[in-house]
Amino acid sequence: MQEVTPVVREVASETNTWANVIRIDVDAQRDLAAQFGIRGIPTCIVLKDGEEIDRFHGAPKSVLISKLQAAR
C-alpha cells in the first residue's frame, strides 16, 4: 500500500479545491474498511453526496483524476 501513498498525495494536492481525497489504512481502520466492503488494496471509491458512484482497484494518477472530474 505504501507505493500508492505518493500518488494519493499528488491527486489530493491537485484536486484539493474541489475534491476530498483520503487514504485509509485498512489494517488500522478495519471497521471502516468493512463498512465500505473493501476486499483488496488498493481500492478506490468515489463518493458524491455520500453515495458511492464508482469503485475500482488501483489506477494511474491520470485515471484517478479523470474519475474524480467525472463525478463533479
Predicted model as a PDB file, atoms N, CA, C, CB and O in Angstrom, pLDDT in the B-factor column:
MODEL        1                                                                  
ATOM      1  N   MET A   1       0.837  -1.193   0.000  1.00 54.00           N  
ATOM      2  CA  MET A   1       0.000   0.000   0.000  1.00 54.00           C  
ATOM      3  C   MET A   1       0.877   1.250   0.000  1.00 54.00           C  
ATOM      4  CB  MET A   1      -0.949   0.002   1.219  1.00 54.00           C  
ATOM      5  O   MET A   1       0.452   2.307  -0.468  1.00 54.00           O  
ATOM      6  N   GLN A   2       2.080   1.134   0.516  1.00 65.00           N  
ATOM      7  CA  GLN A   2       2.963   2.291   0.589  1.00 65.00           C  
ATOM      8  C   GLN A   2       3.259   2.877  -0.783  1.00 65.00           C  
ATOM      9  CB  GLN A   2       4.255   1.913   1.269  1.00 65.00           C  
ATOM     10  O   GLN A   2       3.476   4.083  -0.907  1.00 65.00           O  
ATOM     11  N   GLU A   3       3.270   2.033  -1.825  1.00 76.00           N  
ATOM     12  CA  GLU A   3       3.598   2.531  -3.152  1.00 76.00           C  
ATOM     13  C   GLU A   3       2.520   3.434  -3.722  1.00 76.00           C  
ATOM     14  CB  GLU A   3       3.835   1.383  -4.083  1.00 76.00           C  
ATOM     15  O   GLU A   3       2.816   4.244  -4.602  1.00 76.00           O  
ATOM     16  N   VAL A   4       1.282   3.330  -3.259  1.00 81.00           N  
ATOM     17  CA  VAL A   4       0.220   4.216  -3.760  1.00 81.00           C  
ATOM     18  C   VAL A   4       0.146   5.527  -2.988  1.00 81.00           C  
ATOM     19  CB  VAL A   4      -1.124   3.511  -3.690  1.00 81.00           C  
ATOM     20  O   VAL A   4      -0.467   6.483  -3.462  1.00 81.00           O  
ATOM     21  N   THR A   5       0.749   5.589  -1.824  1.00 86.00           N  
ATOM     22  CA  THR A   5       0.678   6.790  -0.997  1.00 86.00           C  
ATOM     23  C   THR A   5       1.142   8.045  -1.734  1.00 86.00           C  
ATOM     24  CB  THR A   5       1.507   6.601   0.248  1.00 86.00           C  
ATOM     25  O   THR A   5       0.445   9.058  -1.665  1.00 86.00           O  
ATOM     26  N   PRO A   6       2.267   8.039  -2.430  1.00 91.00           N  
ATOM     27  CA  PRO A   6       2.669   9.257  -3.137  1.00 91.00           C  
ATOM     28  C   PRO A   6       1.654   9.680  -4.210  1.00 91.00           C  
ATOM     29  CB  PRO A   6       4.032   9.050  -3.779  1.00 91.00           C  
ATOM     30  O   PRO A   6       1.421  10.873  -4.404  1.00 91.00           O  
ATOM     31  N   VAL A   7       1.062   8.725  -4.891  1.00 92.00           N  
ATOM     32  CA  VAL A   7       0.061   9.049  -5.914  1.00 92.00           C  
ATOM     33  C   VAL A   7      -1.174   9.659  -5.266  1.00 92.00           C  
ATOM     34  CB  VAL A   7      -0.326   7.788  -6.722  1.00 92.00           C  
ATOM     35  O   VAL A   7      -1.714  10.649  -5.759  1.00 92.00           O  
ATOM     36  N   VAL A   8      -1.616   9.076  -4.173  1.00 91.00           N  
ATOM     37  CA  VAL A   8      -2.784   9.605  -3.465  1.00 91.00           C  
ATOM     38  C   VAL A   8      -2.499  11.037  -2.998  1.00 91.00           C  
ATOM     39  CB  VAL A   8      -3.155   8.696  -2.252  1.00 91.00           C  
ATOM     40  O   VAL A   8      -3.358  11.912  -3.108  1.00 91.00           O  
ATOM     41  N   ARG A   9      -1.313  11.266  -2.487  1.00 93.00           N  
ATOM     42  CA  ARG A   9      -0.948  12.622  -2.039  1.00 93.00           C  
ATOM     43  C   ARG A   9      -0.943  13.609  -3.209  1.00 93.00           C  
ATOM     44  CB  ARG A   9       0.437  12.609  -1.358  1.00 93.00           C  
ATOM     45  O   ARG A   9      -1.417  14.737  -3.071  1.00 93.00           O  
ATOM     46  N   GLU A  10      -0.411  13.191  -4.350  1.00 95.00           N  
ATOM     47  CA  GLU A  10      -0.392  14.064  -5.532  1.00 95.00           C  
ATOM     48  C   GLU A  10      -1.807  14.383  -6.002  1.00 95.00           C  
ATOM     49  CB  GLU A  10       0.402  13.407  -6.673  1.00 95.00           C  
ATOM     50  O   GLU A  10      -2.125  15.538  -6.289  1.00 95.00           O  
ATOM     51  N   VAL A  11      -2.651  13.364  -6.079  1.00 95.00           N  
ATOM     52  CA  VAL A  11      -4.034  13.578  -6.513  1.00 95.00           C  
ATOM     53  C   VAL A  11      -4.756  14.486  -5.522  1.00 95.00           C  
ATOM     54  CB  VAL A  11      -4.782  12.226  -6.653  1.00 95.00           C  
ATOM     55  O   VAL A  11      -5.489  15.385  -5.933  1.00 95.00           O  
ATOM     56  N   ALA A  12      -4.562  14.266  -4.244  1.00 95.00           N  
ATOM     57  CA  ALA A  12      -5.188  15.114  -3.228  1.00 95.00           C  
ATOM     58  C   ALA A  12      -4.742  16.557  -3.382  1.00 95.00           C  
ATOM     59  CB  ALA A  12      -4.854  14.608  -1.820  1.00 95.00           C  
ATOM     60  O   ALA A  12      -5.551  17.479  -3.275  1.00 95.00           O  
ATOM     61  N   SER A  13      -3.465  16.752  -3.631  1.00 96.00           N  
ATOM     62  CA  SER A  13      -2.931  18.112  -3.796  1.00 96.00           C  
ATOM     63  C   SER A  13      -3.496  18.789  -5.042  1.00 96.00           C  
ATOM     64  CB  SER A  13      -1.400  18.076  -3.874  1.00 96.00           C  
ATOM     65  O   SER A  13      -3.832  19.973  -5.013  1.00 96.00           O  
ATOM     66  N   GLU A  14      -3.599  18.039  -6.129  1.00 96.00           N  
ATOM     67  CA  GLU A  14      -4.061  18.615  -7.387  1.00 96.00           C  
ATOM     68  C   GLU A  14      -5.572  18.843  -7.438  1.00 96.00           C  
ATOM     69  CB  GLU A  14      -3.656  17.725  -8.520  1.00 96.00           C  
ATOM     70  O   GLU A  14      -6.052  19.623  -8.261  1.00 96.00           O  
ATOM     71  N   THR A  15      -6.317  18.174  -6.575  1.00 96.00           N  
ATOM     72  CA  THR A  15      -7.776  18.300  -6.608  1.00 96.00           C  
ATOM     73  C   THR A  15      -8.337  18.936  -5.332  1.00 96.00           C  
ATOM     74  CB  THR A  15      -8.407  16.933  -6.817  1.00 96.00           C  
ATOM     75  O   THR A  15      -9.549  18.928  -5.119  1.00 96.00           O  
ATOM     76  N   ASN A  16      -7.473  19.477  -4.494  1.00 95.00           N  
ATOM     77  CA  ASN A  16      -7.894  19.913  -3.160  1.00 95.00           C  
ATOM     78  C   ASN A  16      -8.913  21.038  -3.147  1.00 95.00           C  
ATOM     79  CB  ASN A  16      -6.712  20.342  -2.392  1.00 95.00           C  
ATOM     80  O   ASN A  16      -9.558  21.247  -2.120  1.00 95.00           O  
ATOM     81  N   THR A  17      -9.090  21.768  -4.230  1.00 95.00           N  
ATOM     82  CA  THR A  17     -10.085  22.844  -4.233  1.00 95.00           C  
ATOM     83  C   THR A  17     -11.482  22.339  -4.591  1.00 95.00           C  
ATOM     84  CB  THR A  17      -9.669  23.932  -5.209  1.00 95.00           C  
ATOM     85  O   THR A  17     -12.463  23.060  -4.414  1.00 95.00           O  
ATOM     86  N   TRP A  18     -11.579  21.110  -5.090  1.00 96.00           N  
ATOM     87  CA  TRP A  18     -12.904  20.613  -5.484  1.00 96.00           C  
ATOM     88  C   TRP A  18     -13.182  19.156  -5.116  1.00 96.00           C  
ATOM     89  CB  TRP A  18     -13.066  20.771  -6.951  1.00 96.00           C  
ATOM     90  O   TRP A  18     -14.267  18.651  -5.404  1.00 96.00           O  
ATOM     91  N   ALA A  19     -12.231  18.475  -4.490  1.00 96.00           N  
ATOM     92  CA  ALA A  19     -12.457  17.085  -4.069  1.00 96.00           C  
ATOM     93  C   ALA A  19     -11.704  16.812  -2.777  1.00 96.00           C  
ATOM     94  CB  ALA A  19     -12.013  16.088  -5.174  1.00 96.00           C  
ATOM     95  O   ALA A  19     -10.642  17.382  -2.529  1.00 96.00           O  
ATOM     96  N   ASN A  20     -12.261  15.941  -1.967  1.00 95.00           N  
ATOM     97  CA  ASN A  20     -11.580  15.458  -0.765  1.00 95.00           C  
ATOM     98  C   ASN A  20     -11.057  14.070  -1.073  1.00 95.00           C  
ATOM     99  CB  ASN A  20     -12.535  15.446   0.489  1.00 95.00           C  
ATOM    100  O   ASN A  20     -11.833  13.149  -1.328  1.00 95.00           O  
ATOM    101  N   VAL A  21      -9.753  13.921  -1.050  1.00 95.00           N  
ATOM    102  CA  VAL A  21      -9.120  12.631  -1.324  1.00 95.00           C  
ATOM    103  C   VAL A  21      -8.472  12.173  -0.035  1.00 95.00           C  
ATOM    104  CB  VAL A  21      -8.069  12.726  -2.495  1.00 95.00           C  
ATOM    105  O   VAL A  21      -7.654  12.883   0.550  1.00 95.00           O  
ATOM    106  N   ILE A  22      -8.844  10.984   0.402  1.00 92.00           N  
ATOM    107  CA  ILE A  22      -8.270  10.445   1.631  1.00 92.00           C  
ATOM    108  C   ILE A  22      -7.738   9.048   1.379  1.00 92.00           C  
ATOM    109  CB  ILE A  22      -9.311  10.428   2.767  1.00 92.00           C  
ATOM    110  O   ILE A  22      -8.161   8.364   0.447  1.00 92.00           O  
ATOM    111  N   ARG A  23      -6.821   8.642   2.208  1.00 91.00           N  
ATOM    112  CA  ARG A  23      -6.260   7.302   2.183  1.00 91.00           C  
ATOM    113  C   ARG A  23      -6.507   6.706   3.556  1.00 91.00           C  
ATOM    114  CB  ARG A  23      -4.727   7.308   1.815  1.00 91.00           C  
ATOM    115  O   ARG A  23      -6.250   7.351   4.573  1.00 91.00           O  
ATOM    116  N   ILE A  24      -7.001   5.487   3.590  1.00 91.00           N  
ATOM    117  CA  ILE A  24      -7.163   4.842   4.889  1.00 91.00           C  
ATOM    118  C   ILE A  24      -6.257   3.621   4.966  1.00 91.00           C  
ATOM    119  CB  ILE A  24      -8.641   4.443   5.130  1.00 91.00           C  
ATOM    120  O   ILE A  24      -5.983   2.962   3.964  1.00 91.00           O  
ATOM    121  N   ASP A  25      -5.810   3.344   6.155  1.00 91.00           N  
ATOM    122  CA  ASP A  25      -5.019   2.153   6.442  1.00 91.00           C  
ATOM    123  C   ASP A  25      -6.012   1.074   6.871  1.00 91.00           C  
ATOM    124  CB  ASP A  25      -3.916   2.423   7.559  1.00 91.00           C  
ATOM    125  O   ASP A  25      -6.535   1.115   7.985  1.00 91.00           O  
ATOM    126  N   VAL A  26      -6.270   0.112   5.989  1.00 93.00           N  
ATOM    127  CA  VAL A  26      -7.290  -0.896   6.278  1.00 93.00           C  
ATOM    128  C   VAL A  26      -6.929  -1.778   7.468  1.00 93.00           C  
ATOM    129  CB  VAL A  26      -7.515  -1.759   5.062  1.00 93.00           C  
ATOM    130  O   VAL A  26      -7.816  -2.370   8.083  1.00 93.00           O  
ATOM    131  N   ASP A  27      -5.653  -1.876   7.801  1.00 93.00           N  
ATOM    132  CA  ASP A  27      -5.263  -2.646   8.982  1.00 93.00           C  
ATOM    133  C   ASP A  27      -5.596  -1.893  10.260  1.00 93.00           C  
ATOM    134  CB  ASP A  27      -3.769  -2.970   8.941  1.00 93.00           C  
ATOM    135  O   ASP A  27      -6.013  -2.497  11.249  1.00 93.00           O  
ATOM    136  N   ALA A  28      -5.415  -0.588  10.244  1.00 95.00           N  
ATOM    137  CA  ALA A  28      -5.686   0.227  11.430  1.00 95.00           C  
ATOM    138  C   ALA A  28      -7.159   0.613  11.536  1.00 95.00           C  
ATOM    139  CB  ALA A  28      -4.827   1.482  11.409  1.00 95.00           C  
ATOM    140  O   ALA A  28      -7.657   0.890  12.627  1.00 95.00           O  
ATOM    141  N   GLN A  29      -7.851   0.629  10.400  1.00 95.00           N  
ATOM    142  CA  GLN A  29      -9.250   1.066  10.388  1.00 95.00           C  
ATOM    143  C   GLN A  29     -10.130  -0.037   9.795  1.00 95.00           C  
ATOM    144  CB  GLN A  29      -9.409   2.388   9.579  1.00 95.00           C  
ATOM    145  O   GLN A  29     -10.817   0.150   8.791  1.00 95.00           O  
ATOM    146  N   ARG A  30     -10.081  -1.173  10.449  1.00 96.00           N  
ATOM    147  CA  ARG A  30     -10.797  -2.352   9.963  1.00 96.00           C  
ATOM    148  C   ARG A  30     -12.309  -2.129   9.863  1.00 96.00           C  
ATOM    149  CB  ARG A  30     -10.518  -3.528  10.872  1.00 96.00           C  
ATOM    150  O   ARG A  30     -12.936  -2.591   8.909  1.00 96.00           O  
ATOM    151  N   ASP A  31     -12.894  -1.436  10.824  1.00 97.00           N  
ATOM    152  CA  ASP A  31     -14.337  -1.198  10.792  1.00 97.00           C  
ATOM    153  C   ASP A  31     -14.741  -0.372   9.572  1.00 97.00           C  
ATOM    154  CB  ASP A  31     -14.785  -0.491  12.073  1.00 97.00           C  
ATOM    155  O   ASP A  31     -15.750  -0.659   8.928  1.00 97.00           O  
ATOM    156  N   LEU A  32     -13.954   0.649   9.261  1.00 95.00           N  
ATOM    157  CA  LEU A  32     -14.246   1.490   8.097  1.00 95.00           C  
ATOM    158  C   LEU A  32     -14.079   0.686   6.804  1.00 95.00           C  
ATOM    159  CB  LEU A  32     -13.323   2.736   8.079  1.00 95.00           C  
ATOM    160  O   LEU A  32     -14.886   0.811   5.883  1.00 95.00           O  
ATOM    161  N   ALA A  33     -13.042  -0.129   6.741  1.00 96.00           N  
ATOM    162  CA  ALA A  33     -12.830  -0.981   5.572  1.00 96.00           C  
ATOM    163  C   ALA A  33     -14.005  -1.942   5.393  1.00 96.00           C  
ATOM    164  CB  ALA A  33     -11.507  -1.768   5.706  1.00 96.00           C  
ATOM    165  O   ALA A  33     -14.468  -2.158   4.272  1.00 96.00           O  
ATOM    166  N   ALA A  34     -14.480  -2.510   6.481  1.00 96.00           N  
ATOM    167  CA  ALA A  34     -15.622  -3.424   6.414  1.00 96.00           C  
ATOM    168  C   ALA A  34     -16.893  -2.688   5.997  1.00 96.00           C  
ATOM    169  CB  ALA A  34     -15.834  -4.115   7.769  1.00 96.00           C  
ATOM    170  O   ALA A  34     -17.691  -3.205   5.215  1.00 96.00           O  
ATOM    171  N   GLN A  35     -17.073  -1.482   6.523  1.00 96.00           N  
ATOM    172  CA  GLN A  35     -18.259  -0.680   6.185  1.00 96.00           C  
ATOM    173  C   GLN A  35     -18.355  -0.451   4.679  1.00 96.00           C  
ATOM    174  CB  GLN A  35     -18.223   0.674   6.922  1.00 96.00           C  
ATOM    175  O   GLN A  35     -19.444  -0.462   4.106  1.00 96.00           O  
ATOM    176  N   PHE A  36     -17.201  -0.243   4.047  1.00 95.00           N  
ATOM    177  CA  PHE A  36     -17.183   0.014   2.606  1.00 95.00           C  
ATOM    178  C   PHE A  36     -16.938  -1.258   1.789  1.00 95.00           C  
ATOM    179  CB  PHE A  36     -16.115   1.045   2.280  1.00 95.00           C  
ATOM    180  O   PHE A  36     -16.826  -1.190   0.565  1.00 95.00           O  
ATOM    181  N   GLY A  37     -16.856  -2.401   2.442  1.00 95.00           N  
ATOM    182  CA  GLY A  37     -16.695  -3.665   1.739  1.00 95.00           C  
ATOM    183  C   GLY A  37     -15.392  -3.778   0.971  1.00 95.00           C  
ATOM    184  O   GLY A  37     -15.352  -4.352  -0.117  1.00 95.00           O  
ATOM    185  N   ILE A  38     -14.337  -3.234   1.531  1.00 94.00           N  
ATOM    186  CA  ILE A  38     -13.034  -3.288   0.865  1.00 94.00           C  
ATOM    187  C   ILE A  38     -12.453  -4.680   1.043  1.00 94.00           C  
ATOM    188  CB  ILE A  38     -12.061  -2.205   1.431  1.00 94.00           C  
ATOM    189  O   ILE A  38     -12.223  -5.136   2.163  1.00 94.00           O  
ATOM    190  N   ARG A  39     -12.221  -5.345  -0.078  1.00 90.00           N  
ATOM    191  CA  ARG A  39     -11.711  -6.708  -0.062  1.00 90.00           C  
ATOM    192  C   ARG A  39     -10.254  -6.788  -0.508  1.00 90.00           C  
ATOM    193  CB  ARG A  39     -12.564  -7.586  -0.947  1.00 90.00           C  
ATOM    194  O   ARG A  39      -9.543  -7.721  -0.135  1.00 90.00           O  
ATOM    195  N   GLY A  40      -9.811  -5.831  -1.290  1.00 90.00           N  
ATOM    196  CA  GLY A  40      -8.433  -5.831  -1.786  1.00 90.00           C  
ATOM    197  C   GLY A  40      -7.909  -4.414  -1.826  1.00 90.00           C  
ATOM    198  O   GLY A  40      -8.672  -3.449  -1.842  1.00 90.00           O  
ATOM    199  N   ILE A  41      -6.601  -4.308  -1.841  1.00 90.00           N  
ATOM    200  CA  ILE A  41      -5.997  -2.982  -1.889  1.00 90.00           C  
ATOM    201  C   ILE A  41      -5.027  -2.904  -3.060  1.00 90.00           C  
ATOM    202  CB  ILE A  41      -5.275  -2.658  -0.561  1.00 90.00           C  
ATOM    203  O   ILE A  41      -4.373  -3.894  -3.387  1.00 90.00           O  
ATOM    204  N   PRO A  42      -4.930  -1.773  -3.678  1.00 92.00           N  
ATOM    205  CA  PRO A  42      -5.663  -0.545  -3.374  1.00 92.00           C  
ATOM    206  C   PRO A  42      -7.063  -0.555  -3.994  1.00 92.00           C  
ATOM    207  CB  PRO A  42      -4.880   0.672  -3.872  1.00 92.00           C  
ATOM    208  O   PRO A  42      -7.243  -0.965  -5.140  1.00 92.00           O  
ATOM    209  N   THR A  43      -8.040  -0.102  -3.223  1.00 94.00           N  
ATOM    210  CA  THR A  43      -9.405   0.083  -3.691  1.00 94.00           C  
ATOM    211  C   THR A  43      -9.691   1.571  -3.653  1.00 94.00           C  
ATOM    212  CB  THR A  43     -10.435  -0.724  -2.825  1.00 94.00           C  
ATOM    213  O   THR A  43      -9.427   2.238  -2.652  1.00 94.00           O  
ATOM    214  N   CYS A  44     -10.228   2.084  -4.738  1.00 94.00           N  
ATOM    215  CA  CYS A  44     -10.606   3.491  -4.811  1.00 94.00           C  
ATOM    216  C   CYS A  44     -12.119   3.565  -4.889  1.00 94.00           C  
ATOM    217  CB  CYS A  44      -9.942   4.204  -6.035  1.00 94.00           C  
ATOM    218  O   CYS A  44     -12.741   2.881  -5.702  1.00 94.00           O  
ATOM    219  N   ILE A  45     -12.707   4.392  -4.044  1.00 95.00           N  
ATOM    220  CA  ILE A  45     -14.155   4.573  -4.020  1.00 95.00           C  
ATOM    221  C   ILE A  45     -14.433   6.054  -4.202  1.00 95.00           C  
ATOM    222  CB  ILE A  45     -14.788   4.032  -2.686  1.00 95.00           C  
ATOM    223  O   ILE A  45     -13.876   6.891  -3.493  1.00 95.00           O  
ATOM    224  N   VAL A  46     -15.294   6.371  -5.153  1.00 96.00           N  
ATOM    225  CA  VAL A  46     -15.682   7.751  -5.402  1.00 96.00           C  
ATOM    226  C   VAL A  46     -17.074   7.937  -4.820  1.00 96.00           C  
ATOM    227  CB  VAL A  46     -15.644   8.100  -6.936  1.00 96.00           C  
ATOM    228  O   VAL A  46     -18.012   7.233  -5.193  1.00 96.00           O  
ATOM    229  N   LEU A  47     -17.203   8.890  -3.903  1.00 95.00           N  
ATOM    230  CA  LEU A  47     -18.489   9.208  -3.287  1.00 95.00           C  
ATOM    231  C   LEU A  47     -18.930  10.590  -3.742  1.00 95.00           C  
ATOM    232  CB  LEU A  47     -18.399   9.142  -1.737  1.00 95.00           C  
ATOM    233  O   LEU A  47     -18.110  11.496  -3.890  1.00 95.00           O  
ATOM    234  N   LYS A  48     -20.218  10.745  -3.961  1.00 94.00           N  
ATOM    235  CA  LYS A  48     -20.787  12.061  -4.256  1.00 94.00           C  
ATOM    236  C   LYS A  48     -22.048  12.183  -3.420  1.00 94.00           C  
ATOM    237  CB  LYS A  48     -21.091  12.250  -5.803  1.00 94.00           C  
ATOM    238  O   LYS A  48     -22.948  11.347  -3.502  1.00 94.00           O  
ATOM    239  N   ASP A  49     -22.100  13.226  -2.622  1.00 93.00           N  
ATOM    240  CA  ASP A  49     -23.235  13.438  -1.723  1.00 93.00           C  
ATOM    241  C   ASP A  49     -23.477  12.215  -0.835  1.00 93.00           C  
ATOM    242  CB  ASP A  49     -24.498  13.760  -2.530  1.00 93.00           C  
ATOM    243  O   ASP A  49     -24.618  11.864  -0.535  1.00 93.00           O  
ATOM    244  N   GLY A  50     -22.379  11.576  -0.421  1.00 92.00           N  
ATOM    245  CA  GLY A  50     -22.464  10.439   0.481  1.00 92.00           C  
ATOM    246  C   GLY A  50     -22.810   9.115  -0.175  1.00 92.00           C  
ATOM    247  O   GLY A  50     -22.892   8.094   0.508  1.00 92.00           O  
ATOM    248  N   GLU A  51     -23.014   9.109  -1.484  1.00 95.00           N  
ATOM    249  CA  GLU A  51     -23.361   7.900  -2.213  1.00 95.00           C  
ATOM    250  C   GLU A  51     -22.188   7.435  -3.072  1.00 95.00           C  
ATOM    251  CB  GLU A  51     -24.599   8.137  -3.083  1.00 95.00           C  
ATOM    252  O   GLU A  51     -21.517   8.242  -3.716  1.00 95.00           O  
ATOM    253  N   GLU A  52     -21.952   6.139  -3.074  1.00 95.00           N  
ATOM    254  CA  GLU A  52     -20.889   5.590  -3.910  1.00 95.00           C  
ATOM    255  C   GLU A  52     -21.318   5.649  -5.377  1.00 95.00           C  
ATOM    256  CB  GLU A  52     -20.551   4.128  -3.492  1.00 95.00           C  
ATOM    257  O   GLU A  52     -22.377   5.146  -5.750  1.00 95.00           O  
ATOM    258  N   ILE A  53     -20.470   6.276  -6.202  1.00 96.00           N  
ATOM    259  CA  ILE A  53     -20.794   6.350  -7.628  1.00 96.00           C  
ATOM    260  C   ILE A  53     -19.773   5.620  -8.492  1.00 96.00           C  
ATOM    261  CB  ILE A  53     -20.886   7.797  -8.063  1.00 96.00           C  
ATOM    262  O   ILE A  53     -20.013   5.406  -9.681  1.00 96.00           O  
ATOM    263  N   ASP A  54     -18.656   5.241  -7.922  1.00 96.00           N  
ATOM    264  CA  ASP A  54     -17.649   4.499  -8.681  1.00 96.00           C  
ATOM    265  C   ASP A  54     -16.738   3.763  -7.707  1.00 96.00           C  
ATOM    266  CB  ASP A  54     -16.823   5.450  -9.599  1.00 96.00           C  
ATOM    267  O   ASP A  54     -16.497   4.217  -6.589  1.00 96.00           O  
ATOM    268  N   ARG A  55     -16.242   2.624  -8.157  1.00 95.00           N  
ATOM    269  CA  ARG A  55     -15.307   1.811  -7.366  1.00 95.00           C  
ATOM    270  C   ARG A  55     -14.394   1.115  -8.346  1.00 95.00           C  
ATOM    271  CB  ARG A  55     -16.054   0.769  -6.440  1.00 95.00           C  
ATOM    272  O   ARG A  55     -14.850   0.577  -9.355  1.00 95.00           O  
ATOM    273  N   PHE A  56     -13.114   1.124  -8.056  1.00 93.00           N  
ATOM    274  CA  PHE A  56     -12.159   0.449  -8.921  1.00 93.00           C  
ATOM    275  C   PHE A  56     -10.927   0.103  -8.102  1.00 93.00           C  
ATOM    276  CB  PHE A  56     -11.787   1.329 -10.146  1.00 93.00           C  
ATOM    277  O   PHE A  56     -10.724   0.628  -7.007  1.00 93.00           O  
ATOM    278  N   HIS A  57     -10.121  -0.775  -8.641  1.00 90.00           N  
ATOM    279  CA  HIS A  57      -8.941  -1.265  -7.934  1.00 90.00           C  
ATOM    280  C   HIS A  57      -7.690  -0.761  -8.625  1.00 90.00           C  
ATOM    281  CB  HIS A  57      -8.937  -2.806  -7.863  1.00 90.00           C  
ATOM    282  O   HIS A  57      -7.321  -1.219  -9.706  1.00 90.00           O  
ATOM    283  N   GLY A  58      -7.052   0.187  -7.975  1.00 83.00           N  
ATOM    284  CA  GLY A  58      -5.803   0.731  -8.489  1.00 83.00           C  
ATOM    285  C   GLY A  58      -5.966   1.393  -9.842  1.00 83.00           C  
ATOM    286  O   GLY A  58      -6.806   0.983 -10.643  1.00 83.00           O  
ATOM    287  N   ALA A  59      -5.190   2.384 -10.089  1.00 85.00           N  
ATOM    288  CA  ALA A  59      -5.225   3.080 -11.372  1.00 85.00           C  
ATOM    289  C   ALA A  59      -4.096   4.101 -11.381  1.00 85.00           C  
ATOM    290  CB  ALA A  59      -6.613   3.768 -11.617  1.00 85.00           C  
ATOM    291  O   ALA A  59      -3.653   4.559 -10.328  1.00 85.00           O  
ATOM    292  N   PRO A  60      -3.635   4.452 -12.574  1.00 90.00           N  
ATOM    293  CA  PRO A  60      -2.638   5.524 -12.627  1.00 90.00           C  
ATOM    294  C   PRO A  60      -3.262   6.856 -12.218  1.00 90.00           C  
ATOM    295  CB  PRO A  60      -2.030   5.632 -14.042  1.00 90.00           C  
ATOM    296  O   PRO A  60      -4.482   7.021 -12.225  1.00 90.00           O  
ATOM    297  N   LYS A  61      -2.410   7.780 -11.869  1.00 93.00           N  
ATOM    298  CA  LYS A  61      -2.850   9.099 -11.399  1.00 93.00           C  
ATOM    299  C   LYS A  61      -3.828   9.753 -12.363  1.00 93.00           C  
ATOM    300  CB  LYS A  61      -1.652  10.009 -11.194  1.00 93.00           C  
ATOM    301  O   LYS A  61      -4.827  10.326 -11.930  1.00 93.00           O  
ATOM    302  N   SER A  62      -3.559   9.678 -13.653  1.00 94.00           N  
ATOM    303  CA  SER A  62      -4.431  10.327 -14.639  1.00 94.00           C  
ATOM    304  C   SER A  62      -5.847   9.753 -14.600  1.00 94.00           C  
ATOM    305  CB  SER A  62      -3.845  10.172 -16.046  1.00 94.00           C  
ATOM    306  O   SER A  62      -6.815  10.494 -14.771  1.00 94.00           O  
ATOM    307  N   VAL A  63      -5.979   8.449 -14.377  1.00 93.00           N  
ATOM    308  CA  VAL A  63      -7.288   7.824 -14.299  1.00 93.00           C  
ATOM    309  C   VAL A  63      -8.003   8.260 -13.021  1.00 93.00           C  
ATOM    310  CB  VAL A  63      -7.159   6.291 -14.352  1.00 93.00           C  
ATOM    311  O   VAL A  63      -9.202   8.538 -13.046  1.00 93.00           O  
ATOM    312  N   LEU A  64      -7.281   8.321 -11.915  1.00 94.00           N  
ATOM    313  CA  LEU A  64      -7.880   8.777 -10.659  1.00 94.00           C  
ATOM    314  C   LEU A  64      -8.464  10.185 -10.828  1.00 94.00           C  
ATOM    315  CB  LEU A  64      -6.829   8.761  -9.519  1.00 94.00           C  
ATOM    316  O   LEU A  64      -9.606  10.438 -10.445  1.00 94.00           O  
ATOM    317  N   ILE A  65      -7.686  11.081 -11.393  1.00 95.00           N  
ATOM    318  CA  ILE A  65      -8.143  12.460 -11.578  1.00 95.00           C  
ATOM    319  C   ILE A  65      -9.331  12.490 -12.538  1.00 95.00           C  
ATOM    320  CB  ILE A  65      -6.991  13.354 -12.111  1.00 95.00           C  
ATOM    321  O   ILE A  65     -10.299  13.213 -12.304  1.00 95.00           O  
ATOM    322  N   SER A  66      -9.264  11.725 -13.596  1.00 95.00           N  
ATOM    323  CA  SER A  66     -10.363  11.673 -14.568  1.00 95.00           C  
ATOM    324  C   SER A  66     -11.661  11.201 -13.933  1.00 95.00           C  
ATOM    325  CB  SER A  66      -9.999  10.758 -15.727  1.00 95.00           C  
ATOM    326  O   SER A  66     -12.724  11.763 -14.196  1.00 95.00           O  
ATOM    327  N   LYS A  67     -11.578  10.185 -13.110  1.00 94.00           N  
ATOM    328  CA  LYS A  67     -12.781   9.668 -12.446  1.00 94.00           C  
ATOM    329  C   LYS A  67     -13.333  10.676 -11.437  1.00 94.00           C  
ATOM    330  CB  LYS A  67     -12.471   8.336 -11.740  1.00 94.00           C  
ATOM    331  O   LYS A  67     -14.549  10.794 -11.284  1.00 94.00           O  
ATOM    332  N   LEU A  68     -12.466  11.389 -10.763  1.00 95.00           N  
ATOM    333  CA  LEU A  68     -12.931  12.443  -9.856  1.00 95.00           C  
ATOM    334  C   LEU A  68     -13.589  13.576 -10.635  1.00 95.00           C  
ATOM    335  CB  LEU A  68     -11.761  12.987  -9.018  1.00 95.00           C  
ATOM    336  O   LEU A  68     -14.621  14.101 -10.216  1.00 95.00           O  
ATOM    337  N   GLN A  69     -13.004  13.951 -11.753  1.00 96.00           N  
ATOM    338  CA  GLN A  69     -13.595  15.003 -12.578  1.00 96.00           C  
ATOM    339  C   GLN A  69     -14.968  14.587 -13.090  1.00 96.00           C  
ATOM    340  CB  GLN A  69     -12.674  15.342 -13.754  1.00 96.00           C  
ATOM    341  O   GLN A  69     -15.883  15.410 -13.138  1.00 96.00           O  
ATOM    342  N   ALA A  70     -15.122  13.340 -13.468  1.00 94.00           N  
ATOM    343  CA  ALA A  70     -16.411  12.847 -13.958  1.00 94.00           C  
ATOM    344  C   ALA A  70     -17.490  12.904 -12.869  1.00 94.00           C  
ATOM    345  CB  ALA A  70     -16.262  11.410 -14.472  1.00 94.00           C  
ATOM    346  O   ALA A  70     -18.679  13.002 -13.174  1.00 94.00           O  
ATOM    347  N   ALA A  71     -17.077  12.843 -11.619  1.00 93.00           N  
ATOM    348  CA  ALA A  71     -18.028  12.862 -10.504  1.00 93.00           C  
ATOM    349  C   ALA A  71     -18.432  14.271 -10.087  1.00 93.00           C  
ATOM    350  CB  ALA A  71     -17.438  12.142  -9.320  1.00 93.00           C  
ATOM    351  O   ALA A  71     -19.349  14.448  -9.286  1.00 93.00           O  
ATOM    352  N   ARG A  72     -17.754  15.255 -10.625  1.00 91.00           N  
ATOM    353  CA  ARG A  72     -18.045  16.642 -10.213  1.00 91.00           C  
ATOM    354  C   ARG A  72     -19.448  17.052 -10.492  1.00 91.00           C  
ATOM    355  CB  ARG A  72     -17.128  17.592 -10.893  1.00 91.00           C  
ATOM    356  O   ARG A  72     -19.830  18.185 -10.199  1.00 91.00           O  
TER     357      ARG A  72                                                      
ENDMDL                                                                          
END                                                                             
